[in-house]
């Protein structure tokens, strides 16, 4: 079976967003171009890691270019996207592996999100070899979302993604675990219920 690649070069919109209430949210990456919409599900930690690494990579591009790269140092307010995800949100796949790269010739950030695949192997060595083969197989791998962004689009994506991650439940001031609306049993309070 040949690999299905959802390519957006360039997207009209590329955002991270959620569906559901805090504590029970499902996180998505969503790319749109005209009437095409692709939504892939992923974990909150994956969204946070993607946004943080994207910012780090953009900072490195600016540093190495001596400021001549077409990458803003901070997100541009005029392209900030605070709208909700386009509906209906239909999950194409759940993300397993993600990759980031900078195309210096085209001045574009390349974001790849590959579907989660369960590999079976007898040893860790066999598993590592199977993972490497899977990553190198351009024709027969799992589905993949590939998005090419300008530096400004990438900065805006990273800011929104971090805002979405941080918009969840507030942390308990004592133990840093998330507070539910009905409170939580705080380990620092010896199990006494702490209200939100």
PyMOL commands that place a pseudoatom at each C-alpha (Angstrom):
pseudoatom trace, name=CA, resn=UNK, resi=1, chain=A, elem=C, hetatm=0, pos=[0.000, 0.000, 0.000]
pseudoatom trace, name=CA, resn=UNK, resi=2, chain=A, elem=C, hetatm=0, pos=[1.445, 3.369, -0.958]
pseudoatom trace, name=CA, resn=UNK, resi=3, chain=A, elem=C, hetatm=0, pos=[1.925, 6.147, 1.579]
pseudoatom trace, name=CA, resn=UNK, resi=4, chain=A, elem=C, hetatm=0, pos=[-0.750, 8.814, 1.734]
pseudoatom trace, name=CA, resn=UNK, resi=5, chain=A, elem=C, hetatm=0, pos=[0.835, 12.266, 2.109]
pseudoatom trace, name=CA, resn=UNK, resi=6, chain=A, elem=C, hetatm=0, pos=[-1.355, 15.244, 2.979]
pseudoatom trace, name=CA, resn=UNK, resi=7, chain=A, elem=C, hetatm=0, pos=[0.776, 18.058, 1.521]
pseudoatom trace, name=CA, resn=UNK, resi=8, chain=A, elem=C, hetatm=0, pos=[0.121, 21.739, 2.220]
pseudoatom trace, name=CA, resn=UNK, resi=9, chain=A, elem=C, hetatm=0, pos=[2.597, 23.947, 0.393]
pseudoatom trace, name=CA, resn=UNK, resi=10, chain=A, elem=C, hetatm=0, pos=[1.651, 26.565, 1.476]
pseudoatom trace, name=CA, resn=UNK, resi=11, chain=A, elem=C, hetatm=0, pos=[-1.391, 26.155, 3.730]
pseudoatom trace, name=CA, resn=UNK, resi=12, chain=A, elem=C, hetatm=0, pos=[-4.026, 28.864, 4.031]
pseudoatom trace, name=CA, resn=UNK, resi=13, chain=A, elem=C, hetatm=0, pos=[-4.076, 27.970, 7.716]
pseudoatom trace, name=CA, resn=UNK, resi=14, chain=A, elem=C, hetatm=0, pos=[-2.083, 25.665, 10.016]
pseudoatom trace, name=CA, resn=UNK, resi=15, chain=A, elem=C, hetatm=0, pos=[-3.048, 25.612, 13.691]
pseudoatom trace, name=CA, resn=UNK, resi=16, chain=A, elem=C, hetatm=0, pos=[-3.108, 23.551, 16.844]
pseudoatom trace, name=CA, resn=UNK, resi=17, chain=A, elem=C, hetatm=0, pos=[-6.453, 23.346, 18.592]
pseudoatom trace, name=CA, resn=UNK, resi=18, chain=A, elem=C, hetatm=0, pos=[-8.614, 21.257, 20.877]
pseudoatom trace, name=CA, resn=UNK, resi=19, chain=A, elem=C, hetatm=0, pos=[-12.015, 19.683, 21.085]
pseudoatom trace, name=CA, resn=UNK, resi=20, chain=A, elem=C, hetatm=0, pos=[-13.590, 19.117, 24.501]
pseudoatom trace, name=CA, resn=UNK, resi=21, chain=A, elem=C, hetatm=0, pos=[-13.432, 20.564, 27.995]
pseudoatom trace, name=CA, resn=UNK, resi=22, chain=A, elem=C, hetatm=0, pos=[-10.213, 21.108, 29.979]
pseudoatom trace, name=CA, resn=UNK, resi=23, chain=A, elem=C, hetatm=0, pos=[-9.104, 17.822, 31.459]
pseudoatom trace, name=CA, resn=UNK, resi=24, chain=A, elem=C, hetatm=0, pos=[-10.773, 15.899, 28.650]
pseudoatom trace, name=CA, resn=UNK, resi=25, chain=A, elem=C, hetatm=0, pos=[-9.484, 17.771, 25.612]
pseudoatom trace, name=CA, resn=UNK, resi=26, chain=A, elem=C, hetatm=0, pos=[-8.341, 16.095, 22.408]
pseudoatom trace, name=CA, resn=UNK, resi=27, chain=A, elem=C, hetatm=0, pos=[-5.524, 17.968, 20.665]
pseudoatom trace, name=CA, resn=UNK, resi=28, chain=A, elem=C, hetatm=0, pos=[-5.338, 18.370, 16.890]
pseudoatom trace, name=CA, resn=UNK, resi=29, chain=A, elem=C, hetatm=0, pos=[-3.107, 19.834, 14.214]
pseudoatom trace, name=CA, resn=UNK, resi=30, chain=A, elem=C, hetatm=0, pos=[-5.242, 21.191, 11.395]
pseudoatom trace, name=CA, resn=UNK, resi=31, chain=A, elem=C, hetatm=0, pos=[-4.094, 22.328, 7.955]
pseudoatom trace, name=CA, resn=UNK, resi=32, chain=A, elem=C, hetatm=0, pos=[-6.357, 23.953, 5.382]
pseudoatom trace, name=CA, resn=UNK, resi=33, chain=A, elem=C, hetatm=0, pos=[-5.963, 25.066, 1.789]
pseudoatom trace, name=CA, resn=UNK, resi=34, chain=A, elem=C, hetatm=0, pos=[-9.123, 26.182, 0.031]
pseudoatom trace, name=CA, resn=UNK, resi=35, chain=A, elem=C, hetatm=0, pos=[-11.810, 23.555, 0.689]
pseudoatom trace, name=CA, resn=UNK, resi=36, chain=A, elem=C, hetatm=0, pos=[-9.263, 20.907, 1.808]
pseudoatom trace, name=CA, resn=UNK, resi=37, chain=A, elem=C, hetatm=0, pos=[-9.019, 20.345, 5.562]
pseudoatom trace, name=CA, resn=UNK, resi=38, chain=A, elem=C, hetatm=0, pos=[-6.781, 17.769, 7.265]
pseudoatom trace, name=CA, resn=UNK, resi=39, chain=A, elem=C, hetatm=0, pos=[-6.963, 17.195, 11.022]
pseudoatom trace, name=CA, resn=UNK, resi=40, chain=A, elem=C, hetatm=0, pos=[-4.637, 14.835, 12.886]
pseudoatom trace, name=CA, resn=UNK, resi=41, chain=A, elem=C, hetatm=0, pos=[-4.883, 13.982, 16.581]
pseudoatom trace, name=CA, resn=UNK, resi=42, chain=A, elem=C, hetatm=0, pos=[-1.927, 14.072, 18.943]
pseudoatom trace, name=CA, resn=UNK, resi=43, chain=A, elem=C, hetatm=0, pos=[-1.049, 14.325, 22.613]
pseudoatom trace, name=CA, resn=UNK, resi=44, chain=A, elem=C, hetatm=0, pos=[-0.782, 17.585, 24.547]
pseudoatom trace, name=CA, resn=UNK, resi=45, chain=A, elem=C, hetatm=0, pos=[2.914, 16.931, 25.175]
pseudoatom trace, name=CA, resn=UNK, resi=46, chain=A, elem=C, hetatm=0, pos=[3.489, 16.500, 21.435]
pseudoatom trace, name=CA, resn=UNK, resi=47, chain=A, elem=C, hetatm=0, pos=[1.878, 19.891, 20.731]
pseudoatom trace, name=CA, resn=UNK, resi=48, chain=A, elem=C, hetatm=0, pos=[4.030, 21.535, 23.410]
pseudoatom trace, name=CA, resn=UNK, resi=49, chain=A, elem=C, hetatm=0, pos=[7.219, 19.871, 22.152]
pseudoatom trace, name=CA, resn=UNK, resi=50, chain=A, elem=C, hetatm=0, pos=[6.467, 20.822, 18.529]
pseudoatom trace, name=CA, resn=UNK, resi=51, chain=A, elem=C, hetatm=0, pos=[5.871, 24.479, 19.435]
pseudoatom trace, name=CA, resn=UNK, resi=52, chain=A, elem=C, hetatm=0, pos=[8.966, 24.706, 21.643]
pseudoatom trace, name=CA, resn=UNK, resi=53, chain=A, elem=C, hetatm=0, pos=[11.245, 23.035, 19.072]
pseudoatom trace, name=CA, resn=UNK, resi=54, chain=A, elem=C, hetatm=0, pos=[9.810, 25.179, 16.293]
pseudoatom trace, name=CA, resn=UNK, resi=55, chain=A, elem=C, hetatm=0, pos=[10.648, 28.353, 18.246]
pseudoatom trace, name=CA, resn=UNK, resi=56, chain=A, elem=C, hetatm=0, pos=[14.153, 27.023, 18.998]
pseudoatom trace, name=CA, resn=UNK, resi=57, chain=A, elem=C, hetatm=0, pos=[14.754, 26.167, 15.326]
pseudoatom trace, name=CA, resn=UNK, resi=58, chain=A, elem=C, hetatm=0, pos=[13.539, 29.603, 14.196]
pseudoatom trace, name=CA, resn=UNK, resi=59, chain=A, elem=C, hetatm=0, pos=[15.800, 31.295, 16.761]
pseudoatom trace, name=CA, resn=UNK, resi=60, chain=A, elem=C, hetatm=0, pos=[18.735, 29.246, 15.449]
pseudoatom trace, name=CA, resn=UNK, resi=61, chain=A, elem=C, hetatm=0, pos=[17.921, 30.225, 11.849]
pseudoatom trace, name=CA, resn=UNK, resi=62, chain=A, elem=C, hetatm=0, pos=[17.904, 33.910, 12.843]
pseudoatom trace, name=CA, resn=UNK, resi=63, chain=A, elem=C, hetatm=0, pos=[21.173, 33.507, 14.774]
pseudoatom trace, name=CA, resn=UNK, resi=64, chain=A, elem=C, hetatm=0, pos=[22.989, 31.681, 11.965]
pseudoatom trace, name=CA, resn=UNK, resi=65, chain=A, elem=C, hetatm=0, pos=[21.799, 34.095, 9.298]
pseudoatom trace, name=CA, resn=UNK, resi=66, chain=A, elem=C, hetatm=0, pos=[22.859, 37.104, 11.346]
pseudoatom trace, name=CA, resn=UNK, resi=67, chain=A, elem=C, hetatm=0, pos=[19.277, 38.380, 11.234]
pseudoatom trace, name=CA, resn=UNK, resi=68, chain=A, elem=C, hetatm=0, pos=[19.007, 38.289, 7.429]
pseudoatom trace, name=CA, resn=UNK, resi=69, chain=A, elem=C, hetatm=0, pos=[16.570, 35.333, 7.310]
pseudoatom trace, name=CA, resn=UNK, resi=70, chain=A, elem=C, hetatm=0, pos=[12.907, 36.116, 6.662]
pseudoatom trace, name=CA, resn=UNK, resi=71, chain=A, elem=C, hetatm=0, pos=[11.969, 35.030, 10.184]
pseudoatom trace, name=CA, resn=UNK, resi=72, chain=A, elem=C, hetatm=0, pos=[10.440, 37.498, 12.650]
pseudoatom trace, name=CA, resn=UNK, resi=73, chain=A, elem=C, hetatm=0, pos=[11.927, 37.492, 16.156]
pseudoatom trace, name=CA, resn=UNK, resi=74, chain=A, elem=C, hetatm=0, pos=[8.425, 37.508, 17.658]
pseudoatom trace, name=CA, resn=UNK, resi=75, chain=A, elem=C, hetatm=0, pos=[5.019, 36.444, 16.278]
pseudoatom trace, name=CA, resn=UNK, resi=76, chain=A, elem=C, hetatm=0, pos=[3.376, 39.087, 14.088]
pseudoatom trace, name=CA, resn=UNK, resi=77, chain=A, elem=C, hetatm=0, pos=[0.049, 40.235, 15.550]
pseudoatom trace, name=CA, resn=UNK, resi=78, chain=A, elem=C, hetatm=0, pos=[-1.477, 40.822, 12.105]
pseudoatom trace, name=CA, resn=UNK, resi=79, chain=A, elem=C, hetatm=0, pos=[-1.321, 37.106, 11.246]
pseudoatom trace, name=CA, resn=UNK, resi=80, chain=A, elem=C, hetatm=0, pos=[-2.279, 35.772, 14.690]
pseudoatom trace, name=CA, resn=UNK, resi=81, chain=A, elem=C, hetatm=0, pos=[-5.025, 33.143, 14.389]
pseudoatom trace, name=CA, resn=UNK, resi=82, chain=A, elem=C, hetatm=0, pos=[-7.335, 32.768, 17.382]
pseudoatom trace, name=CA, resn=UNK, resi=83, chain=A, elem=C, hetatm=0, pos=[-10.291, 31.219, 15.549]
pseudoatom trace, name=CA, resn=UNK, resi=84, chain=A, elem=C, hetatm=0, pos=[-11.460, 27.739, 16.546]
pseudoatom trace, name=CA, resn=UNK, resi=85, chain=A, elem=C, hetatm=0, pos=[-10.692, 24.657, 14.471]
pseudoatom trace, name=CA, resn=UNK, resi=86, chain=A, elem=C, hetatm=0, pos=[-12.671, 24.325, 11.244]
pseudoatom trace, name=CA, resn=UNK, resi=87, chain=A, elem=C, hetatm=0, pos=[-15.577, 21.940, 11.719]
pseudoatom trace, name=CA, resn=UNK, resi=88, chain=A, elem=C, hetatm=0, pos=[-16.348, 19.170, 11.418]
pseudoatom trace, name=CA, resn=UNK, resi=89, chain=A, elem=C, hetatm=0, pos=[-13.074, 17.972, 12.931]
pseudoatom trace, name=CA, resn=UNK, resi=90, chain=A, elem=C, hetatm=0, pos=[-12.485, 14.545, 11.381]
pseudoatom trace, name=CA, resn=UNK, resi=91, chain=A, elem=C, hetatm=0, pos=[-9.339, 12.762, 12.532]
pseudoatom trace, name=CA, resn=UNK, resi=92, chain=A, elem=C, hetatm=0, pos=[-7.282, 11.397, 9.615]
pseudoatom trace, name=CA, resn=UNK, resi=93, chain=A, elem=C, hetatm=0, pos=[-4.861, 9.605, 11.943]
pseudoatom trace, name=CA, resn=UNK, resi=94, chain=A, elem=C, hetatm=0, pos=[-3.167, 9.789, 15.357]
pseudoatom trace, name=CA, resn=UNK, resi=95, chain=A, elem=C, hetatm=0, pos=[0.358, 11.211, 15.215]
pseudoatom trace, name=CA, resn=UNK, resi=96, chain=A, elem=C, hetatm=0, pos=[3.266, 9.019, 16.281]
pseudoatom trace, name=CA, resn=UNK, resi=97, chain=A, elem=C, hetatm=0, pos=[6.414, 10.632, 14.899]
pseudoatom trace, name=CA, resn=UNK, resi=98, chain=A, elem=C, hetatm=0, pos=[7.027, 14.298, 14.118]
pseudoatom trace, name=CA, resn=UNK, resi=99, chain=A, elem=C, hetatm=0, pos=[9.897, 16.015, 12.329]
pseudoatom trace, name=CA, resn=UNK, resi=100, chain=A, elem=C, hetatm=0, pos=[10.963, 19.624, 11.766]
pseudoatom trace, name=CA, resn=UNK, resi=101, chain=A, elem=C, hetatm=0, pos=[13.378, 21.004, 9.202]
pseudoatom trace, name=CA, resn=UNK, resi=102, chain=A, elem=C, hetatm=0, pos=[14.348, 24.383, 7.762]
pseudoatom trace, name=CA, resn=UNK, resi=103, chain=A, elem=C, hetatm=0, pos=[14.650, 24.707, 3.983]
pseudoatom trace, name=CA, resn=UNK, resi=104, chain=A, elem=C, hetatm=0, pos=[17.244, 27.481, 3.713]
pseudoatom trace, name=CA, resn=UNK, resi=105, chain=A, elem=C, hetatm=0, pos=[16.890, 27.785, -0.055]
pseudoatom trace, name=CA, resn=UNK, resi=106, chain=A, elem=C, hetatm=0, pos=[13.131, 28.346, 0.025]
pseudoatom trace, name=CA, resn=UNK, resi=107, chain=A, elem=C, hetatm=0, pos=[13.140, 29.972, 3.512]
pseudoatom trace, name=CA, resn=UNK, resi=108, chain=A, elem=C, hetatm=0, pos=[10.448, 27.556, 4.731]
pseudoatom trace, name=CA, resn=UNK, resi=109, chain=A, elem=C, hetatm=0, pos=[9.817, 25.512, 7.886]
pseudoatom trace, name=CA, resn=UNK, resi=110, chain=A, elem=C, hetatm=0, pos=[8.858, 21.930, 7.059]
pseudoatom trace, name=CA, resn=UNK, resi=111, chain=A, elem=C, hetatm=0, pos=[6.624, 20.159, 9.574]
pseudoatom trace, name=CA, resn=UNK, resi=112, chain=A, elem=C, hetatm=0, pos=[5.965, 16.439, 9.190]
pseudoatom trace, name=CA, resn=UNK, resi=113, chain=A, elem=C, hetatm=0, pos=[3.549, 14.438, 11.338]
pseudoatom trace, name=CA, resn=UNK, resi=114, chain=A, elem=C, hetatm=0, pos=[3.499, 10.708, 10.646]
pseudoatom trace, name=CA, resn=UNK, resi=115, chain=A, elem=C, hetatm=0, pos=[0.795, 8.284, 11.782]
pseudoatom trace, name=CA, resn=UNK, resi=116, chain=A, elem=C, hetatm=0, pos=[1.374, 6.155, 14.847]
pseudoatom trace, name=CA, resn=UNK, resi=117, chain=A, elem=C, hetatm=0, pos=[2.517, 2.657, 13.902]
pseudoatom trace, name=CA, resn=UNK, resi=118, chain=A, elem=C, hetatm=0, pos=[2.992, -0.304, 16.201]
pseudoatom trace, name=CA, resn=UNK, resi=119, chain=A, elem=C, hetatm=0, pos=[6.104, -2.281, 15.340]
pseudoatom trace, name=CA, resn=UNK, resi=120, chain=A, elem=C, hetatm=0, pos=[6.796, -5.802, 16.488]
pseudoatom trace, name=CA, resn=UNK, resi=121, chain=A, elem=C, hetatm=0, pos=[10.362, -6.943, 17.073]
pseudoatom trace, name=CA, resn=UNK, resi=122, chain=A, elem=C, hetatm=0, pos=[12.164, -9.605, 19.089]
pseudoatom trace, name=CA, resn=UNK, resi=123, chain=A, elem=C, hetatm=0, pos=[14.872, -7.315, 20.437]
pseudoatom trace, name=CA, resn=UNK, resi=124, chain=A, elem=C, hetatm=0, pos=[15.618, -3.616, 20.869]
pseudoatom trace, name=CA, resn=UNK, resi=125, chain=A, elem=C, hetatm=0, pos=[18.108, -3.874, 18.019]
pseudoatom trace, name=CA, resn=UNK, resi=126, chain=A, elem=C, hetatm=0, pos=[15.418, -5.290, 15.696]
pseudoatom trace, name=CA, resn=UNK, resi=127, chain=A, elem=C, hetatm=0, pos=[13.012, -2.591, 16.831]
pseudoatom trace, name=CA, resn=UNK, resi=128, chain=A, elem=C, hetatm=0, pos=[15.526, 0.193, 16.082]
pseudoatom trace, name=CA, resn=UNK, resi=129, chain=A, elem=C, hetatm=0, pos=[16.160, -1.305, 12.646]
pseudoatom trace, name=CA, resn=UNK, resi=130, chain=A, elem=C, hetatm=0, pos=[12.420, -1.537, 11.914]
pseudoatom trace, name=CA, resn=UNK, resi=131, chain=A, elem=C, hetatm=0, pos=[11.912, 2.090, 13.008]
pseudoatom trace, name=CA, resn=UNK, resi=132, chain=A, elem=C, hetatm=0, pos=[14.739, 3.259, 10.739]
pseudoatom trace, name=CA, resn=UNK, resi=133, chain=A, elem=C, hetatm=0, pos=[13.323, 1.351, 7.743]
pseudoatom trace, name=CA, resn=UNK, resi=134, chain=A, elem=C, hetatm=0, pos=[9.900, 2.871, 8.397]
pseudoatom trace, name=CA, resn=UNK, resi=135, chain=A, elem=C, hetatm=0, pos=[11.279, 6.420, 8.524]
pseudoatom trace, name=CA, resn=UNK, resi=136, chain=A, elem=C, hetatm=0, pos=[13.300, 5.945, 5.328]
pseudoatom trace, name=CA, resn=UNK, resi=137, chain=A, elem=C, hetatm=0, pos=[10.440, 4.414, 3.297]
pseudoatom trace, name=CA, resn=UNK, resi=138, chain=A, elem=C, hetatm=0, pos=[9.017, 7.277, 1.240]
pseudoatom trace, name=CA, resn=UNK, resi=139, chain=A, elem=C, hetatm=0, pos=[6.694, 5.069, -0.836]
pseudoatom trace, name=CA, resn=UNK, resi=140, chain=A, elem=C, hetatm=0, pos=[5.140, 2.552, 1.554]
pseudoatom trace, name=CA, resn=UNK, resi=141, chain=A, elem=C, hetatm=0, pos=[5.104, 4.177, 4.979]
pseudoatom trace, name=CA, resn=UNK, resi=142, chain=A, elem=C, hetatm=0, pos=[2.174, 5.231, 7.150]
pseudoatom trace, name=CA, resn=UNK, resi=143, chain=A, elem=C, hetatm=0, pos=[0.099, 8.336, 6.343]
pseudoatom trace, name=CA, resn=UNK, resi=144, chain=A, elem=C, hetatm=0, pos=[1.842, 11.678, 6.803]
pseudoatom trace, name=CA, resn=UNK, resi=145, chain=A, elem=C, hetatm=0, pos=[0.892, 15.328, 7.075]
pseudoatom trace, name=CA, resn=UNK, resi=146, chain=A, elem=C, hetatm=0, pos=[3.573, 17.583, 5.531]
pseudoatom trace, name=CA, resn=UNK, resi=147, chain=A, elem=C, hetatm=0, pos=[3.247, 21.366, 5.839]
pseudoatom trace, name=CA, resn=UNK, resi=148, chain=A, elem=C, hetatm=0, pos=[5.621, 24.049, 4.535]
pseudoatom trace, name=CA, resn=UNK, resi=149, chain=A, elem=C, hetatm=0, pos=[5.408, 27.368, 6.418]
pseudoatom trace, name=CA, resn=UNK, resi=150, chain=A, elem=C, hetatm=0, pos=[7.024, 30.776, 6.117]
pseudoatom trace, name=CA, resn=UNK, resi=151, chain=A, elem=C, hetatm=0, pos=[8.996, 31.950, 9.125]
pseudoatom trace, name=CA, resn=UNK, resi=152, chain=A, elem=C, hetatm=0, pos=[6.132, 34.268, 10.128]
pseudoatom trace, name=CA, resn=UNK, resi=153, chain=A, elem=C, hetatm=0, pos=[3.564, 31.452, 9.844]
pseudoatom trace, name=CA, resn=UNK, resi=154, chain=A, elem=C, hetatm=0, pos=[5.782, 29.166, 11.929]
pseudoatom trace, name=CA, resn=UNK, resi=155, chain=A, elem=C, hetatm=0, pos=[6.170, 31.798, 14.686]
pseudoatom trace, name=CA, resn=UNK, resi=156, chain=A, elem=C, hetatm=0, pos=[2.405, 32.361, 14.748]
pseudoatom trace, name=CA, resn=UNK, resi=157, chain=A, elem=C, hetatm=0, pos=[1.774, 28.593, 14.889]
pseudoatom trace, name=CA, resn=UNK, resi=158, chain=A, elem=C, hetatm=0, pos=[4.202, 28.135, 17.798]
pseudoatom trace, name=CA, resn=UNK, resi=159, chain=A, elem=C, hetatm=0, pos=[2.630, 30.947, 19.842]
pseudoatom trace, name=CA, resn=UNK, resi=160, chain=A, elem=C, hetatm=0, pos=[-0.910, 29.692, 19.323]
pseudoatom trace, name=CA, resn=UNK, resi=161, chain=A, elem=C, hetatm=0, pos=[0.108, 26.092, 20.079]
pseudoatom trace, name=CA, resn=UNK, resi=162, chain=A, elem=C, hetatm=0, pos=[1.676, 27.115, 23.405]
pseudoatom trace, name=CA, resn=UNK, resi=163, chain=A, elem=C, hetatm=0, pos=[-1.392, 29.236, 24.230]
pseudoatom trace, name=CA, resn=UNK, resi=164, chain=A, elem=C, hetatm=0, pos=[-3.663, 26.232, 23.530]
pseudoatom trace, name=CA, resn=UNK, resi=165, chain=A, elem=C, hetatm=0, pos=[-1.533, 23.953, 25.722]
pseudoatom trace, name=CA, resn=UNK, resi=166, chain=A, elem=C, hetatm=0, pos=[-1.532, 26.471, 28.577]
pseudoatom trace, name=CA, resn=UNK, resi=167, chain=A, elem=C, hetatm=0, pos=[-5.294, 27.106, 28.363]
pseudoatom trace, name=CA, resn=UNK, resi=168, chain=A, elem=C, hetatm=0, pos=[-6.102, 23.905, 30.246]
pseudoatom trace, name=CA, resn=UNK, resi=169, chain=A, elem=C, hetatm=0, pos=[-6.797, 23.371, 33.927]
pseudoatom trace, name=CA, resn=UNK, resi=170, chain=A, elem=C, hetatm=0, pos=[-4.866, 25.613, 36.334]
pseudoatom trace, name=CA, resn=UNK, resi=171, chain=A, elem=C, hetatm=0, pos=[-2.205, 23.898, 38.462]
pseudoatom trace, name=CA, resn=UNK, resi=172, chain=A, elem=C, hetatm=0, pos=[-2.545, 23.417, 42.207]
pseudoatom trace, name=CA, resn=UNK, resi=173, chain=A, elem=C, hetatm=0, pos=[-0.241, 25.948, 43.944]
pseudoatom trace, name=CA, resn=UNK, resi=174, chain=A, elem=C, hetatm=0, pos=[1.001, 23.246, 46.320]
pseudoatom trace, name=CA, resn=UNK, resi=175, chain=A, elem=C, hetatm=0, pos=[1.587, 20.148, 44.180]
pseudoatom trace, name=CA, resn=UNK, resi=176, chain=A, elem=C, hetatm=0, pos=[1.341, 21.491, 40.591]
pseudoatom trace, name=CA, resn=UNK, resi=177, chain=A, elem=C, hetatm=0, pos=[-1.150, 18.789, 39.600]
pseudoatom trace, name=CA, resn=UNK, resi=178, chain=A, elem=C, hetatm=0, pos=[-4.101, 20.074, 37.531]
pseudoatom trace, name=CA, resn=UNK, resi=179, chain=A, elem=C, hetatm=0, pos=[-7.128, 21.331, 39.448]
pseudoatom trace, name=CA, resn=UNK, resi=180, chain=A, elem=C, hetatm=0, pos=[-10.481, 19.993, 38.284]
pseudoatom trace, name=CA, resn=UNK, resi=181, chain=A, elem=C, hetatm=0, pos=[-13.542, 22.247, 38.688]
pseudoatom trace, name=CA, resn=UNK, resi=182, chain=A, elem=C, hetatm=0, pos=[-14.590, 20.041, 41.615]
pseudoatom trace, name=CA, resn=UNK, resi=183, chain=A, elem=C, hetatm=0, pos=[-11.084, 20.213, 43.160]
pseudoatom trace, name=CA, resn=UNK, resi=184, chain=A, elem=C, hetatm=0, pos=[-8.562, 17.418, 43.643]
pseudoatom trace, name=CA, resn=UNK, resi=185, chain=A, elem=C, hetatm=0, pos=[-6.992, 15.307, 46.355]
pseudoatom trace, name=CA, resn=UNK, resi=186, chain=A, elem=C, hetatm=0, pos=[-3.703, 17.107, 46.978]
pseudoatom trace, name=CA, resn=UNK, resi=187, chain=A, elem=C, hetatm=0, pos=[-0.798, 14.867, 48.011]
pseudoatom trace, name=CA, resn=UNK, resi=188, chain=A, elem=C, hetatm=0, pos=[0.834, 17.836, 49.763]
pseudoatom trace, name=CA, resn=UNK, resi=189, chain=A, elem=C, hetatm=0, pos=[-2.262, 18.194, 51.970]
pseudoatom trace, name=CA, resn=UNK, resi=190, chain=A, elem=C, hetatm=0, pos=[-2.158, 14.539, 53.069]
pseudoatom trace, name=CA, resn=UNK, resi=191, chain=A, elem=C, hetatm=0, pos=[-5.151, 13.705, 50.907]
pseudoatom trace, name=CA, resn=UNK, resi=192, chain=A, elem=C, hetatm=0, pos=[-7.436, 16.558, 52.004]
pseudoatom trace, name=CA, resn=UNK, resi=193, chain=A, elem=C, hetatm=0, pos=[-9.622, 17.753, 49.159]
pseudoatom trace, name=CA, resn=UNK, resi=194, chain=A, elem=C, hetatm=0, pos=[-8.519, 21.101, 47.749]
pseudoatom trace, name=CA, resn=UNK, resi=195, chain=A, elem=C, hetatm=0, pos=[-11.078, 23.249, 45.920]
pseudoatom trace, name=CA, resn=UNK, resi=196, chain=A, elem=C, hetatm=0, pos=[-10.459, 24.949, 42.589]
for i in range(1, 196): cmd.bond("trace and resi %d" % i, "trace and resi %d" % (i + 1))
show_as sticks, trace
zoom trace
